[in-house]
Amino acid sequence: MKYVLGKIKVELSLVVAYTVIFEILHHYFINVPVDIPIAIPTMIGTIISLLLAFKSNQAYDRWWEARIVWGAIVNDSRTLIRQVLTFYKDPDFSVEASEFKENFAKRQIAWCYSLGQSLRKLDALKPIENLVSEEELRFVKNHHNIPNALLLLHGKDLRNAKNEKRLNMYQQVEIDNTITRLCDNMGKCERIKNTIFPTTYSMYTRITLCLFILLLPFSLISVLSWFAIPLITAVAGAFFLIERMAIHLQDPFENRPSDTPVTSIAITIEKNIMEMLNEYQSEFDIIKEFHLKEDSHKVNNKHYYVL
């Protein structure tokens, strides 16, 4: 409640000050009747309700679209690493292949963290320093868009793997399609971030709301007297809270508690990818150990035959 009410403390303070001054002037300095029909504030309140309902729906649609996009990022990140782990040819179980897959997986984790940080206008390099090599870190530092630079490194690795016959043409195309979907989702997030909700709509809503609050004491003064102060404050607080909720939801990448939880989602992606990578490494170690034992057995048998 402290956080919620803190968002409208200025508005509530102004409403309380206005209603208190109005009551003082009416009871002690003004003897002229100033009552107006309650129907007038009621009609204005109805208009405000429609405006706030439309604004809240539009704001929630933006927030939900952002959440859908990040849900797709989760799925495509898992798909990308699964494709790299399973498509990459490694008949000799080489260390180079293992490092290639590990670097690719960690770079994808770095991409998720850097995308979330860049959308919130924070340092996109800090969370990825331990996930990419120094050479790759120097490469991405030369780019303004860090996530886009990481996707470019993905593409270069795919090209090299194709040239080294580790991937065939069809496998390269499938993995590239997954990277393309990640790039599309990044563009959708940037569109949501950079598209400003019409300021004129917010301004008209605020003006209408202020007019409603200014007229409300004139209708309640003869009915409630001093009790109108807490009532008007509560009614105004409800409207201001709904308006502020819509403002927060319409910008889901502003590093606020109501944002799309991009960091939590990135942590989940990291856990999933590392589990897949560790499972691959365990299988790789088992197969490698089996081949070592088989080679050793063949050497011993050959040595026995020579003797």
C-alpha positions in Angstrom: 0.0 0.0 0.0 2.9 2.3 0.7 4.2 1.8 -2.8 0.8 2.1 -4.4 -0.2 5.2 -2.5 3.2 6.7 -3.0 2.5 6.9 -6.7 -0.4 9.3 -6.2 0.7 11.1 -3.0 1.0 14.4 -4.8 -2.5 14.2 -6.3 -4.0 13.1 -3.0 -2.3 16.0 -1.2 -3.7 18.5 -3.7 -7.2 17.0 -3.4 -7.1 17.2 0.4 -5.8 20.7 0.4 -8.5 21.8 -2.1 -11.4 20.2 -0.2 -10.2 21.6 3.1 -9.9 25.1 1.7 -13.3 24.8 0.0 -14.9 23.8 3.3 -13.3 26.6 5.3 -14.3 29.2 2.7 -17.8 27.9 2.5 -18.5 27.7 6.3 -16.7 30.8 7.5 -16.4 33.3 4.7 -19.0 32.7 2.0 -22.7 32.8 2.8 -23.9 32.5 -0.8 -25.2 29.1 -1.8 -22.9 27.3 -4.2 -24.6 24.0 -4.6 -24.8 22.4 -8.1 -26.8 19.3 -9.1 -25.1 16.0 -8.4 -26.0 14.9 -11.9 -23.3 17.2 -13.4 -20.3 15.5 -11.6 -22.0 12.2 -12.3 -22.0 12.7 -16.0 -18.4 13.8 -15.9 -17.6 10.7 -13.8 -19.2 8.5 -16.4 -17.1 10.0 -19.1 -14.0 9.5 -17.1 -14.9 5.9 -16.4 -15.2 5.2 -20.2 -11.9 7.0 -20.9 -10.0 5.1 -18.2 -11.6 1.8 -19.2 -10.4 2.3 -22.8 -6.9 3.4 -21.6 -6.6 0.5 -19.2 -7.5 -2.0 -21.9 -5.1 -0.6 -24.4 -2.3 -0.5 -21.8 -3.0 -4.1 -20.7 -2.9 -5.1 -24.4 0.7 -3.7 -24.7 1.8 -5.4 -21.4 0.3 -8.7 -22.5 1.9 -8.4 -26.0 5.2 -7.9 -24.3 4.7 -11.0 -22.2 3.7 -13.1 -25.2 6.8 -12.0 -27.0 9.0 -13.0 -24.1 7.2 -16.3 -24.0 8.2 -16.9 -27.6 11.8 -15.9 -26.7 11.8 -18.7 -24.1 10.6 -21.3 -26.6 12.9 -20.1 -29.4 15.9 -20.1 -27.1 15.3 -23.7 -26.1 14.7 -24.7 -29.7 17.9 -23.0 -30.8 20.1 -24.8 -28.4 18.4 -28.1 -29.0 19.1 -27.7 -32.7 22.7 -26.8 -32.2 23.3 -29.7 -29.8 21.6 -32.3 -32.0 22.5 -31.0 -35.6 26.2 -30.3 -35.1 28.2 -33.3 -36.4 30.8 -34.6 -34.0 31.8 -38.2 -34.9 35.1 -37.9 -33.1 33.6 -36.3 -29.9 36.2 -33.5 -30.1 36.9 -30.9 -27.6 36.4 -28.2 -30.3 32.8 -29.3 -30.9 32.1 -29.3 -27.2 33.5 -25.8 -26.8 31.5 -24.6 -29.9 28.2 -25.8 -28.4 29.0 -24.5 -24.9 30.0 -21.0 -26.3 26.8 -21.0 -28.5 24.6 -21.8 -25.5 26.2 -19.2 -23.2 26.0 -16.6 -25.9 22.2 -17.2 -26.2 21.9 -16.8 -22.4 23.9 -13.5 -22.8 21.5 -12.4 -25.5 18.5 -12.8 -23.2 20.1 -10.9 -20.4 21.4 -8.1 -22.7 18.0 -7.7 -24.4 16.2 -7.2 -21.1 18.8 -4.7 -19.9 18.8 -2.7 -23.1 15.0 -2.5 -23.1 15.2 -1.0 -19.6 17.9 1.4 -20.7 20.4 -0.2 -18.4 24.0 -1.5 -19.0 23.6 -4.4 -21.4 27.2 -5.4 -21.1 27.5 -6.0 -17.4 25.4 -9.2 -17.1 27.2 -10.9 -20.1 30.8 -10.3 -19.2 31.2 -13.8 -17.7 29.2 -15.5 -20.5 31.1 -14.6 -23.6 34.8 -14.6 -24.5 37.0 -11.5 -24.4 37.2 -11.4 -28.1 33.4 -11.5 -28.5 33.0 -8.9 -25.7 35.3 -6.5 -27.6 33.2 -7.2 -30.8 29.9 -6.4 -29.2 31.3 -3.2 -27.5 31.7 -1.7 -30.9 27.9 -2.0 -31.5 25.2 0.3 -30.1 22.7 -2.6 -30.2 24.3 -5.3 -28.1 21.7 -8.1 -28.6 21.8 -7.6 -32.3 25.6 -8.0 -32.2 25.3 -11.3 -30.3 22.9 -12.6 -33.0 25.4 -11.6 -35.6 28.0 -13.8 -33.8 25.5 -16.6 -33.9 25.3 -16.2 -37.7 29.0 -16.2 -38.1 29.4 -19.4 -36.1 26.7 -21.0 -38.3 28.6 -20.0 -41.4 31.9 -21.4 -40.1 30.2 -24.7 -39.0 28.6 -25.0 -42.5 32.0 -24.4 -44.2 33.7 -27.0 -41.9 31.0 -29.6 -42.9 29.7 -29.7 -39.4 26.2 -28.7 -40.6 24.6 -29.3 -43.9 22.6 -26.7 -45.8 19.2 -27.7 -44.5 20.4 -27.7 -40.9 21.9 -24.3 -41.3 18.6 -23.0 -42.7 16.6 -24.4 -39.8 18.9 -22.9 -37.2 19.0 -19.6 -39.0 15.2 -19.5 -39.1 15.2 -19.8 -35.3 17.6 -17.0 -35.0 15.4 -14.9 -37.3 12.5 -15.5 -35.0 14.6 -14.3 -32.1 15.5 -11.2 -34.1 11.8 -10.6 -34.9 10.9 -10.8 -31.2 13.6 -8.4 -30.4 12.1 -6.0 -32.9 8.7 -6.4 -31.4 10.0 -5.5 -27.9 11.7 -2.4 -29.3 8.5 -1.4 -31.1 6.6 -1.6 -27.8 9.4 0.3 -26.0 9.7 3.1 -28.5 6.0 3.6 -29.4 4.6 6.2 -27.1 1.0 6.1 -26.0 -0.8 9.2 -27.4 0.0 12.0 -25.0 -3.1 14.0 -26.0 -5.3 11.1 -24.8 -3.6 11.1 -21.4 -3.9 14.9 -21.2 -7.6 14.9 -22.0 -8.2 12.2 -19.4 -6.3 14.2 -16.7 -8.1 17.4 -17.5 -11.5 15.7 -17.3 -10.6 14.1 -14.0 -9.4 17.4 -12.5 -12.7 19.0 -13.6 -14.7 16.2 -11.9 -12.8 16.7 -8.7 -13.2 20.5 -8.8 -17.0 20.2 -9.2 -17.6 17.3 -6.7 -17.4 19.4 -3.5 -20.1 21.8 -4.9 -22.5 18.8 -5.0 -21.7 17.3 -1.7 -21.3 20.3 0.5 -24.9 20.5 1.6 -25.2 16.8 2.2 -22.0 15.7 4.0 -20.3 19.0 5.1 -16.9 18.1 6.6 -17.4 14.4 5.9 -17.1 15.3 2.2 -13.3 15.7 2.6 -12.4 12.0 3.2 -15.1 10.9 0.7 -13.8 13.1 -2.1 -10.3 12.1 -1.3 -11.2 8.4 -1.6 -13.1 8.8 -4.9 -10.3 10.9 -6.4 -7.7 8.3 -5.2 -9.6 5.5 -6.9 -9.6 7.4 -10.2 -5.9 8.4 -9.9 -4.9 4.8 -9.1 -6.6 3.5 -12.2 -5.0 6.1 -14.3 -1.6 5.4 -12.9 -2.1 1.7 -13.3 -2.7 2.2 -17.0 0.3 4.5 -17.3 2.5 1.8 -15.8 1.1 -1.1 -17.9 1.5 0.8 -21.1 5.3 0.9 -20.6 6.3 -2.7 -19.7 10.0 -2.1 -20.0 10.6 0.7 -17.5 12.2 -1.3 -14.7 9.2 -1.1 -12.4 7.5 -3.8 -10.3 4.6 -3.9 -12.8 7.0 -4.5 -15.8 7.3 -7.7 -17.8 9.7 -9.8 -15.7 12.4 -10.0 -18.3 15.2 -10.7 -15.8 13.3 -13.6 -14.2 12.5 -15.0 -17.6 16.2 -14.8 -18.6 17.1 -16.7 -15.4 14.6 -19.4 -16.4 16.1 -19.6 -19.9 19.6 -19.8 -18.4 18.6 -22.7 -16.2 16.9 -24.6 -19.0 19.8 -24.1 -21.4 22.4 -25.1 -18.8 20.4 -28.3 -18.0 20.4 -29.1 -21.7 24.1 -28.4 -22.0 25.0 -30.4 -18.9 23.0 -33.3 -20.2 24.9 -33.2 -23.4 28.2 -32.9 -21.6 27.3 -36.0 -19.4 26.4 -38.0 -22.5 29.6 -36.7 -24.2 31.8 -37.9 -21.3 30.1 -41.3 -21.2 30.5 -41.9 -24.9 34.1 -40.6 -24.8 35.0 -42.9 -21.9 33.4 -45.9 -23.7 35.5 -45.2 -26.9 38.6 -44.9 -24.8 38.0 -48.2 -23.2 37.2 -49.8 -26.5 40.5 -48.5 -28.1 42.4 -49.7 -25.1 40.9 -53.1 -25.4 41.8 -53.3 -29.0 45.4 -52.3 -28.3 45.7 -54.9 -25.5 44.3 -57.6 -27.8 46.7 -56.7 -30.6 49.7 -56.7 -28.2 48.7 -60.2 -26.9 48.5 -61.5 -30.6 52.0 -60.2 -31.3 53.4 -61.9 -28.3 
